[in-house]
Amino acid sequence: MEAVFINDFELSATGKVFIIAELSANHNGSLENALAHVKAAKQAGADAIKLQTYTADTITIDARTDDFRLKQGTIWDGKYLYDLYKEAYTPWEWHRQIFDAAKAEGLICFSSPFDPTAVDLLETLQAPAYKIASFEITDIPLIEYTASKGKPIIISTGIAEEEDIQLAVDACKRVGNHQIVLLKCTSSYPAPFNEANMAMIPDLAQRFGVITGLSDHTMGITVPVVATTLGAKVIEKHFILDRSMGGPDASFSLNIEEFAAMVKAVREAEQAIGIVDYHLTPKQKSGREFSRSLYVVKDIAEGEIITAENVRSVRPGYGLHPRHYPEVLGKNVNRPLVKGTAFKFEYLQ
């Protein structure tokens, strides 16, 4: 699979995990709060901060029928879509300040557009990548328009069947964009661990030939670490200064300390994965001194026969390799040997 570059960050099979702090609605309607999240995300170790670019009118309509009321067992049940999105949206006039603040902090900033006008706004801000949210994966015209801008496209698969994913990937490729990243996502808020299905991460990579990662709504940091060990190169997690602030996404967002702990755990997991290498490091080689080898365990007179009573496989590892034990049993020694002598071939008659 080809590497994908978001600014100068390389997403590749051997590269670092790209860790995204999802701001979403956690600014709670305050620009000052949004800017504070940018600083905190940098302090917590994120590589990027991501926004959502929509208004209530660009994502739904103000209709008060049952179709437009949430009733799927979510934390927002009972709300009308229009009201939820009016509460949760990030004002478009804030975007430039947030992008500038992220740049000043050394953070990559990008967003999820929910209609073509959002893409147009983000293009004026030179967004380095785009994220297609799970519920937009079926909006093929939106995906085509977004992908046509030639930027990396990160696509969440929370509500997608295999055909939906293939259609989205094909839409990107149809407009000449092969910079595709697929994120395993479980669209429950919060998501239960037994529905995380992290086995999908390597399968998505193999099946679609793309970089893969995780958009996570589970509680805690276990699932991002598991995802890392299974080859995820992107981890996206909702981020909030303090859950007590409340808000539509607060309950399944990580606070600063938790996000920092996740970053640390992911980075440690990256190191632990390592590479396939059967050669020992110098320290590991020195550790072989504590392996087993053949030793004289009872004084042996010259000419005496080697038996299981006078030569055994024990620690440490300075004598003959234990694989030679059958060869030496029953042979005679050519000199007297005292207990504790590391046995060698040269002691055989």
N, C-alpha and C positions, 0 to 999 in steps of 0.2 A: 504494500500500500504506500501511496505517496505521502510525503510529509506535508503538513499544512502550516503556514506561517500566519500568525496574528501579530501584526507589527513585527518585532524581532523575536517573538516567542515561537519556537519550533515545536509543533505537535508531531511526534513520530513514534515509531514502535520502540525506539531506544531512548527517547527524550524524557524530560521531566513531566510530571503531571501538572496540568494547567488548572489552578484552583480559583474558582469564581465565587465571589460573594454576591448573592442575589439580593438586591435592595428591595425590589418589588414594592409593596405598599408600606414597608416598615418606616418610612419617613413620617407617616401619620399626618400628612398635609402640611409639613413644615420644611421649607427650604433649608433653614438652619440645621434642622435635624438630618436632612439628607446629606448635607456637607459634612456633618459630624460623622455620619456612617462611612463616608469616603476615607476620612483620616483613620478611623478605627479599623476599617478593613485592611488598610496598609499595615497598621500596627499588628494585626492578627496574622499577617503573613499571606494574605491573598495576592494572587497575581493580577486579578481583574475584578472590577465591580460591574454588575449588569443591571440595567434598567428595564422597564417595560414601557413601550411608547404606544399609548392609545388614549382615547377619551371614551366616555360612556357612549357617545354617538358614533364613534368609529368601530366599536366592537359589538354593539347591539343596538336595540331601539327601545324607546321608552313605552313599553307595552305592559299592561297590567292584567294579562291573561295568565292562565295556569302554566302555559308553555314557558313563560319567562320568569317563573318563580322556582328557586332552587329547592329540590326535594329528593336529592340522590344520597342522602345520608352524610352530607358534608357538614363541616363546622359552620357553614353559611346558610344552612337550610332555613327556608322561610323568607329570605331576602329576594327581592326582584333583582334580576341581573343588572338592570340599569342603575339601581341604587348602589349595588355592590361596587360596580366599576366607577361610579361617580365618586365614591368614598376612597377607592384604592388607587386611582390613577396618579401618575406623576405629571404635573403640569408641564406642557411642552416648553413654556418659557423658562423653565428651570434647567433644561437639558444642557445648554451651553455652559452654564456655571458649574454644573456637575462634571461635565466632560473636562473643563479647564481645571477644576480642583483635582480630579483624578490624575491628569497629566502632571500637575505640580507635585503630586505624591509619588509619581513613578508607577501608577497603576494603569493598566489598560482599561478603557471604558467602552462598552458597547451596549446594545439593547436588543430587545425582542420587538419588532414592529408587528402591528396587528392589521395594517391595511397599507395600500400603496402610499398614501399621504405621509404615513409615519416613516416609511423608507425614504421618501423625499426629504423629510426633515433631517433624518440621520445622515443622509448623504451630505448635507450642508455642514455637518459637524465632523465629516471625514471619519465616520465610524469604521473601525478596522475589520469588523466582522458582524454577522447577524445571527441571531438565535430565533429559530422557529419553535414556538411553544407547542406543547403536546396537542392541545385542542385545535391548533391551526394546521396540523400535518395533512389534513384533508383539503385544505385550501390551495389547490394546485396553482391557480393563477397568482396568488400571493407569493408562493414559493418561487415560481418562475420569475416574477418581477424582482423579487429580492435577490435571487441568484444572478440575475442579469447584470447586477452591479459589479460582479467580478470579485466579491469579497468572500472569505470563508463562510460557510453556512453550517451552523450547528443546529441539529434537529432533534428535539425530544420525541420519544416514541411512546409516551404514556398511554395513549388510547389506541395505538396502532396495531393492526394485524400485519402480517408479512406483506400482503398486497399493498397496504397503505404506505408502508416504508418504501417498497419498490417504486411506487408511483412518485413519491417525493424525491427519491434519488434520481429517477429518470427525468423529473422536471428540472432539476439542477443541471444535469448533463445535457439536456436538450438546449439549454442556453449557453453551453460551453463552460459550465462551472463544475470542476471536478474536486474542488476544495470542500469536501463534505465530511462532517463529523456527526456520528449518530450517538445519542445519549440514551441509555436504558433509563426509563423513568416509570414509576408507579404512581398513577394519578389518583392517589388518596391522600388526605390531608388531616392528620399525619398518616403515613403509609405503614402498615404492619410488616414486621420483619419477614414473616412467612410468605409475603407477596413480593419481596424485593427481587427475587430471581436473578441473582448476579451471574448465574451461568450464561445469561443472554449476552453479556459483554463480549467474551471471546467469540461467541457464535455470530453476533452481528458483524464483528470485524471480518470473520472468515466468509460469511455469506454475502456481504456486500462490498468487501474489499476496501473498507474505510477505517479511519481512526475511530475509536469508540470511547465512551466514557459514561458518566453517571450524572443524572439530575435527581437529587435525593430529597425525599420528603419523610424519611424515617426519623425517629427520635435518636439523638446521640450521634456517635461517630463510628460505630462498628461497621456499618455498611460501606462508607467511603473507603475504609481501610481494606475491607474484603475486595471491593472493586479494584483497588490499586493492585492487589496481588493477582487479579485476574486480567490485568492488562489495560485497565482504564487509563486514558491519558488526559481526561477532563473530569473534574469533580466540581459540580455546582451545588451550592447549599445556601438556603435562605439565611440571612444574617441580620441581626438586630442588636442594638446597643444594650437593651434590657427588655426582657419579655414582659415585665410589669408595665411597660408603656402601652401594651395592648395593641390592637389593630387587627386587620383581617388575616394576616399571616404570622402573627406573633407566636402562636402556640407551637408551631413546628419549625421555628427559626432558632439558630444557634446564637447565643450571646458571645461577647468578645472572648471571654475565657474559653468557652467551648469551641469556638471556631479556631482559636490559636492551638488548642489541644488537638483538634482534627488535623490542622496543617502539620503539626509536629509528628503526629502518628502516621500520616500519609508519607511524609519525607523519610521517616524511619523505615516504613514498609518498602519504599522504593529502594533504599540501601540494602534491606534484607533480601529482596528478590535477587539481586546480583545477576550473575551470568552463569551459563553452563561451563564449568571448568574443573577438570579432574586433577589438575596440578595443585600441590599443596603450597601454601605460603610458608615463608621461613618459620613463622611461629607455629604453624600446624606441623611442619616437619619436626621441630623440636619436641612437639607433643608426642611424636611416635616413640620417644624414649620410654614412655609409660605403657607402650603396648606390650604384648606378651612375646616371649622368645624362649629358647631352650637353655636351661640352667642345670648345673650339677646341684642336686638337692641332698646328696649324701656322699661322703668321701668315697672315692673309687681308687682301688689299687691298680698299678700298671698291669695290663693284660686282662683286667676284669671285664665282664660282659655288661653292656649298657642295658638297663631294664627300666621299667616304669617306676621302680623304687629309688633309683639313683639319678635319673634325668627326667625332668618334667618341663612342661610349658607353663611359665609363670611370668609375672611382671618383675623387672622392667624389660626393655626391648633391645638389649645389647648383644644377645646371643643369636644363634641360628634362628631363622624363620620357622615357626611351628610346622609349616608344611613339610619340613625335612624330618620330622619326628619318626615316621615309619622307616625312613632310610637308615637312621642311626641305631634304632632298637635292635638288639641282638648282635651288634658289632662289638669288637674289643677296643679298649683305649690303649694308646701307645705310651702313656705316662700316668703317674698318679695325679688325680684331680681332687681338689678340696671342695667341700660344700660352698656354694656361692660363686663358682666359676661359670662365666658365660661360655656355653659350649660352642665349639667351632669344629669344622670338618678336619682341621689339622690334628685334632686329638684322636682320630681314628687310626687303627693299625692298617 
